[in-house]
């Protein structure tokens, strides 16, 4: 078992001093996965990189996704064969080379009901083509009888069910994937700070050359100088563009996607992807021992900070889920959590459900580059693409002496990479330290959320038996994870820990007592 490291992160005071005293090659404003991935690749290139966010890393849309790494089955009906193949390439790279400890394969059932929007022949051919574009790495897409499908999804509604189309994709915990990518950026040399709110931009000769910031934790104001500023603020991208130029025209529109998390009434061994109409699919995904339902897709107008799940969203999600799921699984009493995120789409007319999920890139009058959009599956590719765009800007604002993105290795893994089964076994069989035996579900949870870094958490638990205790009897997490989140994962608030570094909130288990103890642990560190 490895020895726990001293804190891998600078204190907030040390980080602010470092940010204030240096001139960075690149300042990334926005700690969603797009900004994180760009910072990671830029740091790998040898650039001096800073990354800041007004909230927590992945605190908004990047932790409000459908938790999927997928090729995009629905894109086939629009003829986007090349796009699906590219998505599959990235999906396989992430789940097998970059983060096999954070992603896992998931079988999908696409139920075909009498009178539904698609026929069996069309969907059978579709899932076969989909698997072919993935080089049959997830098996061959095929049709399955309702009788066999029910064995894997006991709550599947079989009334008027003709057949089930089967295909494969991957699943992840988006918050954990984002945090590991932040860690990879820091290990590559980036300086990062969350809960650092933008107060304004710095200008030199009409060009954006930095930012004025306020630490939301203690109120300290400070600034950062940079040769180039990247606006990666997602739904807030146009707000920041107007800081650069008050007359900047809108570049994006927003679509809200809401989800529900429910307790499961039975064990699901496959996910459901149920067609609602010609273009939309509703998902029912076994995730974190729960069931994740969604998503909605409607245009959103208003302050992105106010996005949330309302009664109409809940009713729609449950109504659409009822197409293929039995009523007993859809009781409102089973709902433990709900969340909503905002998709960033290119500006323009048309239904948001049919809009392309592409990255929007604009260059402002002050030289700030703004990027938004994209999807989780291609987060590595988007980071490389944005960096390539930065390299090609007129005047070469990034300077000289760094490695071009075209020369960077493409398969660099995220921290903790390992076969999670091997890590689980190691956690259960390691007898080199005194302490309580770890429960099997805790070992599996640590292995699939931290990889080999789980051994560092296990060491904390062995050294202090109190940290080996479960945070809640109905969840696999232990108190050592809270200490680890504080010292190694930039957790500053109870929500940082309970919502994004553990699964207590989504399970409906973040009680006042637990929250108070988490806050006490977070307070027991030096600023």
PyMOL commands that set and color helices and strands:
alter all, ss='L'
color gray80, all
select helices_A, chain A and resi 12-21+33-44+61-63+73-78+81-98+120-133+146-152+174-187+234-244+304-306+311-321+327-330+332-334+352-354+376-391+405-407+420-429+440-463+465-468+480-488+494-501+512-523
alter helices_A, ss='H'
color red, helices_A
select strands_A, chain A and resi 23-29+49-52+68-69+103-113+142-144+161-172+191-193+196-204+207-215+221-231+252-263+271-275+281-287+290-294+298-300+335-346+359-363+369-373
alter strands_A, ss='S'
color yellow, strands_A
deselect
rebuild
show_as cartoon
